[in-house]
């Protein structure tokens, strides 16, 4: 796929991670937030988006009763 789109393999992996993060955000927080991230009205970068999901998972592991 990387060759087909003339990008590096790492770009494909990062984009896949971002897509997964967006899907998780949509499931947990709603499609509206996902749309806001994609249209850049939420003020979150790709890095911010990945961090939000990562912190969410860390909190879920630390506090499974919540």
PDB file of N, CA, C, O and CB in Angstrom:
ATOM      1  N   UNK A   1       0.820  -1.187   0.000  1.00  0.00           N
ATOM      2  CA  UNK A   1       0.000   0.000   0.000  1.00  0.00           C
ATOM      3  C   UNK A   1       0.871   1.260   0.000  1.00  0.00           C
ATOM      4  O   UNK A   1       0.538   2.249  -0.653  1.00  0.00           O
ATOM      5  CB  UNK A   1      -0.937  -0.007   1.205  1.00  0.00           C
ATOM      6  N   UNK A   2       1.976   1.220   0.727  1.00  0.00           N
ATOM      7  CA  UNK A   2       2.865   2.377   0.791  1.00  0.00           C
ATOM      8  C   UNK A   2       3.405   2.726  -0.590  1.00  0.00           C
ATOM      9  O   UNK A   2       3.450   3.897  -0.965  1.00  0.00           O
ATOM     10  CB  UNK A   2       4.023   2.110   1.757  1.00  0.00           C
ATOM     11  N   UNK A   3       3.810   1.717  -1.338  1.00  0.00           N
ATOM     12  CA  UNK A   3       4.325   1.959  -2.685  1.00  0.00           C
ATOM     13  C   UNK A   3       3.240   2.512  -3.602  1.00  0.00           C
ATOM     14  O   UNK A   3       3.494   3.405  -4.409  1.00  0.00           O
ATOM     15  CB  UNK A   3       4.899   0.670  -3.272  1.00  0.00           C
ATOM     16  N   UNK A   4       2.056   1.987  -3.474  1.00  0.00           N
ATOM     17  CA  UNK A   4       0.935   2.407  -4.314  1.00  0.00           C
ATOM     18  C   UNK A   4       0.647   3.900  -4.126  1.00  0.00           C
ATOM     19  O   UNK A   4       0.352   4.603  -5.093  1.00  0.00           O
ATOM     20  CB  UNK A   4      -0.322   1.574  -3.989  1.00  0.00           C
ATOM     21  N   UNK A   5       0.731   4.379  -2.889  1.00  0.00           N
ATOM     22  CA  UNK A   5       0.429   5.779  -2.585  1.00  0.00           C
ATOM     23  C   UNK A   5       1.686   6.644  -2.513  1.00  0.00           C
ATOM     24  O   UNK A   5       1.620   7.838  -2.223  1.00  0.00           O
ATOM     25  CB  UNK A   5      -0.327   5.871  -1.274  1.00  0.00           C
ATOM     26  N   UNK A   6       2.817   6.025  -2.780  1.00  0.00           N
ATOM     27  CA  UNK A   6       4.110   6.718  -2.796  1.00  0.00           C
ATOM     28  C   UNK A   6       4.411   7.433  -1.478  1.00  0.00           C
ATOM     29  O   UNK A   6       4.802   8.600  -1.448  1.00  0.00           O
ATOM     30  CB  UNK A   6       4.142   7.721  -3.935  1.00  0.00           C
ATOM     31  N   UNK A   7       4.214   6.695  -0.404  1.00  0.00           N
ATOM     32  CA  UNK A   7       4.553   7.166   0.938  1.00  0.00           C
ATOM     33  C   UNK A   7       5.321   6.060   1.645  1.00  0.00           C
ATOM     34  O   UNK A   7       5.382   4.927   1.167  1.00  0.00           O
ATOM     35  CB  UNK A   7       3.271   7.570   1.748  1.00  0.00           C
ATOM     36  N   UNK A   8       5.899   6.396   2.772  1.00  0.00           N
ATOM     37  CA  UNK A   8       6.633   5.405   3.532  1.00  0.00           C
ATOM     38  C   UNK A   8       5.716   4.464   4.298  1.00  0.00           C
ATOM     39  O   UNK A   8       4.550   4.765   4.553  1.00  0.00           O
ATOM     40  CB  UNK A   8       7.572   6.084   4.481  1.00  0.00           C
ATOM     41  N   UNK A   9       6.278   3.322   4.654  1.00  0.00           N
ATOM     42  CA  UNK A   9       5.514   2.331   5.418  1.00  0.00           C
ATOM     43  C   UNK A   9       5.087   2.886   6.775  1.00  0.00           C
ATOM     44  O   UNK A   9       3.999   2.585   7.267  1.00  0.00           O
ATOM     45  CB  UNK A   9       6.342   1.054   5.613  1.00  0.00           C
ATOM     46  N   UNK A  10       5.956   3.698   7.371  1.00  0.00           N
ATOM     47  CA  UNK A  10       5.620   4.303   8.661  1.00  0.00           C
ATOM     48  C   UNK A  10       4.405   5.217   8.559  1.00  0.00           C
ATOM     49  O   UNK A  10       3.597   5.285   9.486  1.00  0.00           O
ATOM     50  CB  UNK A  10       6.810   5.086   9.201  1.00  0.00           C
ATOM     51  N   UNK A  11       4.272   5.915   7.444  1.00  0.00           N
ATOM     52  CA  UNK A  11       3.115   6.787   7.239  1.00  0.00           C
ATOM     53  C   UNK A  11       1.832   5.973   7.239  1.00  0.00           C
ATOM     54  O   UNK A  11       0.832   6.379   7.831  1.00  0.00           O
ATOM     55  CB  UNK A  11       3.248   7.571   5.922  1.00  0.00           C
ATOM     56  N   UNK A  12       1.860   4.838   6.583  1.00  0.00           N
ATOM     57  CA  UNK A  12       0.693   3.953   6.547  1.00  0.00           C
ATOM     58  C   UNK A  12       0.347   3.489   7.961  1.00  0.00           C
ATOM     59  O   UNK A  12      -0.824   3.476   8.340  1.00  0.00           O
ATOM     60  CB  UNK A  12       0.958   2.732   5.624  1.00  0.00           C
ATOM     61  N   UNK A  13       1.356   3.110   8.740  1.00  0.00           N
ATOM     62  CA  UNK A  13       1.116   2.643  10.110  1.00  0.00           C
ATOM     63  C   UNK A  13       0.563   3.767  10.982  1.00  0.00           C
ATOM     64  O   UNK A  13      -0.372   3.549  11.752  1.00  0.00           O
ATOM     65  CB  UNK A  13       2.413   2.090  10.725  1.00  0.00           C
ATOM     66  N   UNK A  14       1.134   4.973  10.866  1.00  0.00           N
ATOM     67  CA  UNK A  14       0.646   6.110  11.660  1.00  0.00           C
ATOM     68  C   UNK A  14      -0.791   6.465  11.286  1.00  0.00           C
ATOM     69  O   UNK A  14      -1.616   6.749  12.154  1.00  0.00           O
ATOM     70  CB  UNK A  14       1.557   7.336  11.461  1.00  0.00           C
ATOM     71  N   UNK A  15      -1.080   6.444   9.994  1.00  0.00           N
ATOM     72  CA  UNK A  15      -2.444   6.744   9.566  1.00  0.00           C
ATOM     73  C   UNK A  15      -3.433   5.690  10.050  1.00  0.00           C
ATOM     74  O   UNK A  15      -4.573   6.013  10.381  1.00  0.00           O
ATOM     75  CB  UNK A  15      -2.505   6.853   8.052  1.00  0.00           C
ATOM     76  N   UNK A  16      -3.005   4.444  10.090  1.00  0.00           N
ATOM     77  CA  UNK A  16      -3.865   3.374  10.611  1.00  0.00           C
ATOM     78  C   UNK A  16      -4.129   3.577  12.101  1.00  0.00           C
ATOM     79  O   UNK A  16      -5.250   3.372  12.565  1.00  0.00           O
ATOM     80  CB  UNK A  16      -3.222   1.990  10.367  1.00  0.00           C
ATOM     81  N   UNK A  17      -3.108   3.975  12.848  1.00  0.00           N
ATOM     82  CA  UNK A  17      -3.285   4.258  14.276  1.00  0.00           C
ATOM     83  C   UNK A  17      -4.256   5.422  14.481  1.00  0.00           C
ATOM     84  O   UNK A  17      -5.111   5.377  15.366  1.00  0.00           O
ATOM     85  CB  UNK A  17      -1.926   4.577  14.936  1.00  0.00           C
ATOM     86  N   UNK A  18      -4.118   6.457  13.663  1.00  0.00           N
ATOM     87  CA  UNK A  18      -5.005   7.618  13.766  1.00  0.00           C
ATOM     88  C   UNK A  18      -6.446   7.213  13.456  1.00  0.00           C
ATOM     89  O   UNK A  18      -7.374   7.639  14.144  1.00  0.00           O
ATOM     90  CB  UNK A  18      -4.544   8.744  12.809  1.00  0.00           C
ATOM     91  N   UNK A  19      -6.634   6.398  12.431  1.00  0.00           N
ATOM     92  CA  UNK A  19      -7.973   5.940  12.068  1.00  0.00           C
ATOM     93  C   UNK A  19      -8.594   5.126  13.201  1.00  0.00           C
ATOM     94  O   UNK A  19      -9.773   5.288  13.512  1.00  0.00           O
ATOM     95  CB  UNK A  19      -7.924   5.106  10.781  1.00  0.00           C
ATOM     96  N   UNK A  20      -7.808   4.264  13.808  1.00  0.00           N
ATOM     97  CA  UNK A  20      -8.293   3.474  14.938  1.00  0.00           C
ATOM     98  C   UNK A  20      -8.667   4.381  16.103  1.00  0.00           C
ATOM     99  O   UNK A  20      -9.702   4.187  16.741  1.00  0.00           O
ATOM    100  CB  UNK A  20      -7.232   2.452  15.379  1.00  0.00           C
ATOM    101  N   UNK A  21      -7.824   5.369  16.376  1.00  0.00           N
ATOM    102  CA  UNK A  21      -8.111   6.320  17.457  1.00  0.00           C
ATOM    103  C   UNK A  21      -9.414   7.069  17.185  1.00  0.00           C
ATOM    104  O   UNK A  21     -10.219   7.262  18.096  1.00  0.00           O
ATOM    105  CB  UNK A  21      -6.947   7.323  17.621  1.00  0.00           C
ATOM    106  N   UNK A  22      -9.626   7.486  15.952  1.00  0.00           N
ATOM    107  CA  UNK A  22     -10.868   8.177  15.598  1.00  0.00           C
ATOM    108  C   UNK A  22     -12.079   7.275  15.778  1.00  0.00           C
ATOM    109  O   UNK A  22     -13.126   7.724  16.244  1.00  0.00           O
ATOM    110  CB  UNK A  22     -10.805   8.678  14.159  1.00  0.00           C
ATOM    111  N   UNK A  23     -11.942   6.014  15.413  1.00  0.00           N
ATOM    112  CA  UNK A  23     -13.049   5.067  15.584  1.00  0.00           C
ATOM    113  C   UNK A  23     -13.386   4.885  17.059  1.00  0.00           C
ATOM    114  O   UNK A  23     -14.559   4.815  17.425  1.00  0.00           O
ATOM    115  CB  UNK A  23     -12.698   3.710  14.952  1.00  0.00           C
ATOM    116  N   UNK A  24     -12.372   4.808  17.898  1.00  0.00           N
ATOM    117  CA  UNK A  24     -12.594   4.660  19.341  1.00  0.00           C
ATOM    118  C   UNK A  24     -13.271   5.912  19.893  1.00  0.00           C
ATOM    119  O   UNK A  24     -14.229   5.820  20.660  1.00  0.00           O
ATOM    120  CB  UNK A  24     -11.255   4.397  20.084  1.00  0.00           C
ATOM    121  N   UNK A  25     -12.771   7.073  19.501  1.00  0.00           N
ATOM    122  CA  UNK A  25     -13.380   8.328  19.956  1.00  0.00           C
ATOM    123  C   UNK A  25     -14.841   8.396  19.534  1.00  0.00           C
ATOM    124  O   UNK A  25     -15.691   8.811  20.321  1.00  0.00           O
ATOM    125  CB  UNK A  25     -12.610   9.540  19.398  1.00  0.00           C
ATOM    126  N   UNK A  26     -15.142   7.998  18.310  1.00  0.00           N
ATOM    127  CA  UNK A  26     -16.520   8.022  17.827  1.00  0.00           C
ATOM    128  C   UNK A  26     -17.413   7.094  18.642  1.00  0.00           C
ATOM    129  O   UNK A  26     -18.552   7.444  18.950  1.00  0.00           O
ATOM    130  CB  UNK A  26     -16.571   7.632  16.353  1.00  0.00           C
ATOM    131  N   UNK A  27     -16.907   5.915  18.994  1.00  0.00           N
ATOM    132  CA  UNK A  27     -17.691   4.956  19.775  1.00  0.00           C
ATOM    133  C   UNK A  27     -17.937   5.446  21.196  1.00  0.00           C
ATOM    134  O   UNK A  27     -19.033   5.291  21.735  1.00  0.00           O
ATOM    135  CB  UNK A  27     -16.987   3.608  19.811  1.00  0.00           C
ATOM    136  N   UNK A  28     -16.910   6.037  21.796  1.00  0.00           N
ATOM    137  CA  UNK A  28     -16.997   6.420  23.208  1.00  0.00           C
ATOM    138  C   UNK A  28     -17.586   7.817  23.392  1.00  0.00           C
ATOM    139  O   UNK A  28     -18.411   8.037  24.279  1.00  0.00           O
ATOM    140  CB  UNK A  28     -15.620   6.359  23.849  1.00  0.00           C
ATOM    141  N   UNK A  29     -17.162   8.750  22.556  1.00  0.00           N
ATOM    142  CA  UNK A  29     -17.533  10.154  22.753  1.00  0.00           C
ATOM    143  C   UNK A  29     -18.463  10.711  21.681  1.00  0.00           C
ATOM    144  O   UNK A  29     -18.978  11.820  21.822  1.00  0.00           O
ATOM    145  CB  UNK A  29     -16.300  10.989  22.804  1.00  0.00           C
ATOM    146  N   UNK A  30     -18.678   9.955  20.619  1.00  0.00           N
ATOM    147  CA  UNK A  30     -19.640  10.367  19.606  1.00  0.00           C
ATOM    148  C   UNK A  30     -19.031  10.774  18.277  1.00  0.00           C
ATOM    149  O   UNK A  30     -17.882  11.205  18.187  1.00  0.00           O
ATOM    150  CB  UNK A  30     -20.436  11.486  20.123  1.00  0.00           C
ATOM    151  N   UNK A  31     -19.848  10.620  17.259  1.00  0.00           N
ATOM    152  CA  UNK A  31     -19.447  10.949  15.889  1.00  0.00           C
ATOM    153  C   UNK A  31     -19.180  12.443  15.717  1.00  0.00           C
ATOM    154  O   UNK A  31     -18.360  12.837  14.888  1.00  0.00           O
ATOM    155  CB  UNK A  31     -20.524  10.501  14.907  1.00  0.00           C
ATOM    156  N   UNK A  32     -19.870  13.272  16.497  1.00  0.00           N
ATOM    157  CA  UNK A  32     -19.667  14.720  16.368  1.00  0.00           C
ATOM    158  C   UNK A  32     -18.229  15.112  16.677  1.00  0.00           C
ATOM    159  O   UNK A  32     -17.648  15.945  15.981  1.00  0.00           O
ATOM    160  CB  UNK A  32     -20.620  15.476  17.294  1.00  0.00           C
ATOM    161  N   UNK A  33     -17.656  14.519  17.711  1.00  0.00           N
ATOM    162  CA  UNK A  33     -16.268  14.828  18.051  1.00  0.00           C
ATOM    163  C   UNK A  33     -15.329  14.316  16.961  1.00  0.00           C
ATOM    164  O   UNK A  33     -14.371  14.996  16.592  1.00  0.00           O
ATOM    165  CB  UNK A  33     -15.892  14.212  19.417  1.00  0.00           C
ATOM    166  N   UNK A  34     -15.598  13.142  16.457  1.00  0.00           N
ATOM    167  CA  UNK A  34     -14.786  12.600  15.359  1.00  0.00           C
ATOM    168  C   UNK A  34     -14.807  13.565  14.173  1.00  0.00           C
ATOM    169  O   UNK A  34     -13.766  13.867  13.589  1.00  0.00           O
ATOM    170  CB  UNK A  34     -15.305  11.196  14.925  1.00  0.00           C
ATOM    171  N   UNK A  35     -15.986  14.037  13.831  1.00  0.00           N
ATOM    172  CA  UNK A  35     -16.115  14.977  12.728  1.00  0.00           C
ATOM    173  C   UNK A  35     -15.364  16.278  13.019  1.00  0.00           C
ATOM    174  O   UNK A  35     -14.720  16.839  12.132  1.00  0.00           O
ATOM    175  CB  UNK A  35     -17.590  15.268  12.454  1.00  0.00           C
ATOM    176  N   UNK A  36     -15.447  16.751  14.254  1.00  0.00           N
ATOM    177  CA  UNK A  36     -14.743  17.981  14.638  1.00  0.00           C
ATOM    178  C   UNK A  36     -13.233  17.816  14.537  1.00  0.00           C
ATOM    179  O   UNK A  36     -12.528  18.749  14.150  1.00  0.00           O
ATOM    180  CB  UNK A  36     -15.125  18.390  16.062  1.00  0.00           C
ATOM    181  N   UNK A  37     -12.744  16.655  14.877  1.00  0.00           N
ATOM    182  CA  UNK A  37     -11.301  16.392  14.761  1.00  0.00           C
ATOM    183  C   UNK A  37     -10.894  16.388  13.290  1.00  0.00           C
ATOM    184  O   UNK A  37      -9.885  16.987  12.915  1.00  0.00           O
ATOM    185  CB  UNK A  37     -10.927  15.034  15.431  1.00  0.00           C
ATOM    186  N   UNK A  38     -11.680  15.715  12.465  1.00  0.00           N
ATOM    187  CA  UNK A  38     -11.348  15.617  11.047  1.00  0.00           C
ATOM    188  C   UNK A  38     -11.428  16.959  10.327  1.00  0.00           C
ATOM    189  O   UNK A  38     -10.677  17.204   9.383  1.00  0.00           O
ATOM    190  CB  UNK A  38     -12.265  14.630  10.375  1.00  0.00           C
ATOM    191  N   UNK A  39     -12.329  17.822  10.766  1.00  0.00           N
ATOM    192  CA  UNK A  39     -12.455  19.144  10.139  1.00  0.00           C
ATOM    193  C   UNK A  39     -11.592  20.192  10.830  1.00  0.00           C
ATOM    194  O   UNK A  39     -11.600  21.368  10.469  1.00  0.00           O
ATOM    195  CB  UNK A  39     -13.907  19.594  10.151  1.00  0.00           C
ATOM    196  N   UNK A  40     -10.848  19.734  11.832  1.00  0.00           N
ATOM    197  CA  UNK A  40      -9.912  20.573  12.593  1.00  0.00           C
ATOM    198  C   UNK A  40     -10.583  21.676  13.413  1.00  0.00           C
ATOM    199  O   UNK A  40      -9.922  22.634  13.812  1.00  0.00           O
ATOM    200  CB  UNK A  40      -8.929  21.198  11.651  1.00  0.00           C
ATOM    201  N   UNK A  41     -11.871  21.554  13.666  1.00  0.00           N
ATOM    202  CA  UNK A  41     -12.543  22.543  14.510  1.00  0.00           C
ATOM    203  C   UNK A  41     -12.396  22.203  15.990  1.00  0.00           C
ATOM    204  O   UNK A  41     -12.666  23.046  16.845  1.00  0.00           O
ATOM    205  CB  UNK A  41     -14.026  22.637  14.141  1.00  0.00           C
ATOM    206  N   UNK A  42     -11.976  20.990  16.301  1.00  0.00           N
ATOM    207  CA  UNK A  42     -11.780  20.578  17.691  1.00  0.00           C
ATOM    208  C   UNK A  42     -10.462  21.102  18.256  1.00  0.00           C
ATOM    209  O   UNK A  42     -10.258  21.119  19.470  1.00  0.00           O
ATOM    210  CB  UNK A  42     -11.822  19.056  17.798  1.00  0.00           C
ATOM    211  N   UNK A  43      -9.581  21.524  17.372  1.00  0.00           N
ATOM    212  CA  UNK A  43      -8.281  22.025  17.816  1.00  0.00           C
ATOM    213  C   UNK A  43      -7.308  20.940  18.248  1.00  0.00           C
ATOM    214  O   UNK A  43      -6.339  21.216  18.956  1.00  0.00           O
ATOM    215  CB  UNK A  43      -8.476  22.971  18.940  1.00  0.00           C
ATOM    216  N   UNK A  44      -7.562  19.710  17.826  1.00  0.00           N
ATOM    217  CA  UNK A  44      -6.682  18.595  18.172  1.00  0.00           C
ATOM    218  C   UNK A  44      -5.862  18.171  16.964  1.00  0.00           C
ATOM    219  O   UNK A  44      -6.385  18.035  15.858  1.00  0.00           O
ATOM    220  CB  UNK A  44      -7.495  17.405  18.705  1.00  0.00           C
ATOM    221  N   UNK A  45      -4.577  17.966  17.188  1.00  0.00           N
ATOM    222  CA  UNK A  45      -3.708  17.436  16.142  1.00  0.00           C
ATOM    223  C   UNK A  45      -3.827  15.911  16.136  1.00  0.00           C
ATOM    224  O   UNK A  45      -4.487  15.330  16.998  1.00  0.00           O
ATOM    225  CB  UNK A  45      -2.222  17.884  16.360  1.00  0.00           C
ATOM    226  N   UNK A  46      -3.191  15.274  15.167  1.00  0.00           N
ATOM    227  CA  UNK A  46      -3.157  13.807  15.164  1.00  0.00           C
ATOM    228  C   UNK A  46      -2.499  13.299  16.437  1.00  0.00           C
ATOM    229  O   UNK A  46      -2.960  12.334  17.047  1.00  0.00           O
ATOM    230  CB  UNK A  46      -2.407  13.275  13.922  1.00  0.00           C
ATOM    231  N   UNK A  47      -1.417  13.958  16.829  1.00  0.00           N
ATOM    232  CA  UNK A  47      -0.704  13.565  18.043  1.00  0.00           C
ATOM    233  C   UNK A  47      -1.605  13.708  19.266  1.00  0.00           C
ATOM    234  O   UNK A  47      -1.626  12.827  20.126  1.00  0.00           O
ATOM    235  CB  UNK A  47       0.570  14.409  18.219  1.00  0.00           C
ATOM    236  N   UNK A  48      -2.347  14.810  19.350  1.00  0.00           N
ATOM    237  CA  UNK A  48      -3.281  15.017  20.461  1.00  0.00           C
ATOM    238  C   UNK A  48      -4.340  13.927  20.497  1.00  0.00           C
ATOM    239  O   UNK A  48      -4.668  13.399  21.559  1.00  0.00           O
ATOM    240  CB  UNK A  48      -3.950  16.390  20.351  1.00  0.00           C
ATOM    241  N   UNK A  49      -4.867  13.598  19.332  1.00  0.00           N
ATOM    242  CA  UNK A  49      -5.915  12.586  19.229  1.00  0.00           C
ATOM    243  C   UNK A  49      -5.416  11.231  19.723  1.00  0.00           C
ATOM    244  O   UNK A  49      -6.110  10.545  20.472  1.00  0.00           O
ATOM    245  CB  UNK A  49      -6.407  12.471  17.781  1.00  0.00           C
ATOM    246  N   UNK A  50      -4.220  10.852  19.306  1.00  0.00           N
ATOM    247  CA  UNK A  50      -3.640   9.591  19.766  1.00  0.00           C
ATOM    248  C   UNK A  50      -3.398   9.622  21.268  1.00  0.00           C
ATOM    249  O   UNK A  50      -3.596   8.618  21.952  1.00  0.00           O
ATOM    250  CB  UNK A  50      -2.328   9.301  19.027  1.00  0.00           C
ATOM    251  N   UNK A  51      -2.973  10.769  21.782  1.00  0.00           N
ATOM    252  CA  UNK A  51      -2.718  10.896  23.221  1.00  0.00           C
ATOM    253  C   UNK A  51      -4.001  10.762  24.025  1.00  0.00           C
ATOM    254  O   UNK A  51      -4.004  10.132  25.083  1.00  0.00           O
ATOM    255  CB  UNK A  51      -2.052  12.237  23.527  1.00  0.00           C
ATOM    256  N   UNK A  52      -5.088  11.343  23.539  1.00  0.00           N
ATOM    257  CA  UNK A  52      -6.375  11.246  24.235  1.00  0.00           C
ATOM    258  C   UNK A  52      -6.792   9.786  24.379  1.00  0.00           C
ATOM    259  O   UNK A  52      -7.216   9.356  25.452  1.00  0.00           O
ATOM    260  CB  UNK A  52      -7.464  12.042  23.480  1.00  0.00           C
ATOM    261  N   UNK A  53      -6.669   9.041  23.305  1.00  0.00           N
ATOM    262  CA  UNK A  53      -7.055   7.624  23.345  1.00  0.00           C
ATOM    263  C   UNK A  53      -6.106   6.838  24.241  1.00  0.00           C
ATOM    264  O   UNK A  53      -6.543   5.982  25.011  1.00  0.00           O
ATOM    265  CB  UNK A  53      -7.067   7.020  21.923  1.00  0.00           C
ATOM    266  N   UNK A  54      -4.817   7.120  24.147  1.00  0.00           N
ATOM    267  CA  UNK A  54      -3.822   6.418  24.969  1.00  0.00           C
ATOM    268  C   UNK A  54      -4.094   6.662  26.456  1.00  0.00           C
ATOM    269  O   UNK A  54      -4.064   5.725  27.254  1.00  0.00           O
ATOM    270  CB  UNK A  54      -2.385   6.880  24.601  1.00  0.00           C
ATOM    271  N   UNK A  55      -4.357   7.902  26.824  1.00  0.00           N
ATOM    272  CA  UNK A  55      -4.643   8.227  28.231  1.00  0.00           C
ATOM    273  C   UNK A  55      -5.937   7.542  28.663  1.00  0.00           C
ATOM    274  O   UNK A  55      -6.035   7.044  29.784  1.00  0.00           O
ATOM    275  CB  UNK A  55      -4.749   9.769  28.437  1.00  0.00           C
ATOM    276  N   UNK A  56      -6.922   7.520  27.779  1.00  0.00           N
ATOM    277  CA  UNK A  56      -8.177   6.832  28.098  1.00  0.00           C
ATOM    278  C   UNK A  56      -7.963   5.369  28.415  1.00  0.00           C
ATOM    279  O   UNK A  56      -8.540   4.846  29.368  1.00  0.00           O
ATOM    280  CB  UNK A  56      -9.151   6.961  26.952  1.00  0.00           C
ATOM    281  N   UNK A  57      -7.133   4.700  27.620  1.00  0.00           N
ATOM    282  CA  UNK A  57      -6.829   3.296  27.885  1.00  0.00           C
ATOM    283  C   UNK A  57      -6.067   3.133  29.196  1.00  0.00           C
ATOM    284  O   UNK A  57      -6.341   2.210  29.963  1.00  0.00           O
ATOM    285  CB  UNK A  57      -6.021   2.702  26.732  1.00  0.00           C
ATOM    286  N   UNK A  58      -5.124   4.015  29.452  1.00  0.00           N
ATOM    287  CA  UNK A  58      -4.353   3.944  30.704  1.00  0.00           C
ATOM    288  C   UNK A  58      -5.265   4.128  31.910  1.00  0.00           C
ATOM    289  O   UNK A  58      -5.108   3.436  32.916  1.00  0.00           O
ATOM    290  CB  UNK A  58      -3.239   5.012  30.718  1.00  0.00           C
ATOM    291  N   UNK A  59      -6.216   5.055  31.817  1.00  0.00           N
ATOM    292  CA  UNK A  59      -7.157   5.249  32.919  1.00  0.00           C
ATOM    293  C   UNK A  59      -8.077   4.047  33.093  1.00  0.00           C
ATOM    294  O   UNK A  59      -8.398   3.660  34.216  1.00  0.00           O
ATOM    295  CB  UNK A  59      -7.986   6.505  32.688  1.00  0.00           C
ATOM    296  N   UNK A  60      -8.495   3.466  31.987  1.00  0.00           N
ATOM    297  CA  UNK A  60      -9.369   2.284  32.061  1.00  0.00           C
ATOM    298  C   UNK A  60      -8.646   1.110  32.722  1.00  0.00           C
ATOM    299  O   UNK A  60      -9.261   0.331  33.451  1.00  0.00           O
ATOM    300  CB  UNK A  60      -9.850   1.879  30.649  1.00  0.00           C
ATOM    301  N   UNK A  61      -7.363   0.988  32.472  1.00  0.00           N
ATOM    302  CA  UNK A  61      -6.568  -0.078  33.092  1.00  0.00           C
ATOM    303  C   UNK A  61      -6.346   0.209  34.565  1.00  0.00           C
ATOM    304  O   UNK A  61      -6.437  -0.690  35.400  1.00  0.00           O
ATOM    305  CB  UNK A  61      -5.220  -0.236  32.377  1.00  0.00           C
ATOM    306  N   UNK A  62      -6.052   1.469  34.884  1.00  0.00           N
ATOM    307  CA  UNK A  62      -5.778   1.848  36.270  1.00  0.00           C
ATOM    308  C   UNK A  62      -7.021   1.810  37.140  1.00  0.00           C
ATOM    309  O   UNK A  62      -6.941   1.505  38.330  1.00  0.00           O
ATOM    310  CB  UNK A  62      -5.173   3.226  36.319  1.00  0.00           C
ATOM    311  N   UNK A  63      -8.179   2.120  36.549  1.00  0.00           N
ATOM    312  CA  UNK A  63      -9.424   2.189  37.312  1.00  0.00           C
ATOM    313  C   UNK A  63     -10.513   1.368  36.615  1.00  0.00           C
ATOM    314  O   UNK A  63     -11.471   1.927  36.080  1.00  0.00           O
ATOM    315  CB  UNK A  63      -9.880   3.662  37.485  1.00  0.00           C
ATOM    316  N   UNK A  64     -10.360   0.048  36.624  1.00  0.00           N
ATOM    317  CA  UNK A  64     -11.306  -0.796  35.891  1.00  0.00           C
ATOM    318  C   UNK A  64     -12.740  -0.735  36.430  1.00  0.00           C
ATOM    319  O   UNK A  64     -13.679  -1.098  35.721  1.00  0.00           O
ATOM    320  CB  UNK A  64     -10.829  -2.218  35.923  1.00  0.00           C
ATOM    321  N   UNK A  65     -12.917  -0.289  37.650  1.00  0.00           N
ATOM    322  CA  UNK A  65     -14.260  -0.234  38.236  1.00  0.00           C
ATOM    323  C   UNK A  65     -15.087   0.925  37.710  1.00  0.00           C
ATOM    324  O   UNK A  65     -16.296   0.976  37.941  1.00  0.00           O
ATOM    325  CB  UNK A  65     -14.163  -0.134  39.734  1.00  0.00           C
ATOM    326  N   UNK A  66     -14.463   1.846  37.014  1.00  0.00           N
ATOM    327  CA  UNK A  66     -15.197   3.037  36.521  1.00  0.00           C
ATOM    328  C   UNK A  66     -15.869   2.774  35.211  1.00  0.00           C
ATOM    329  O   UNK A  66     -16.522   3.662  34.663  1.00  0.00           O
ATOM    330  CB  UNK A  66     -14.266   4.221  36.370  1.00  0.00           C
TER     331      UNK A  66
END
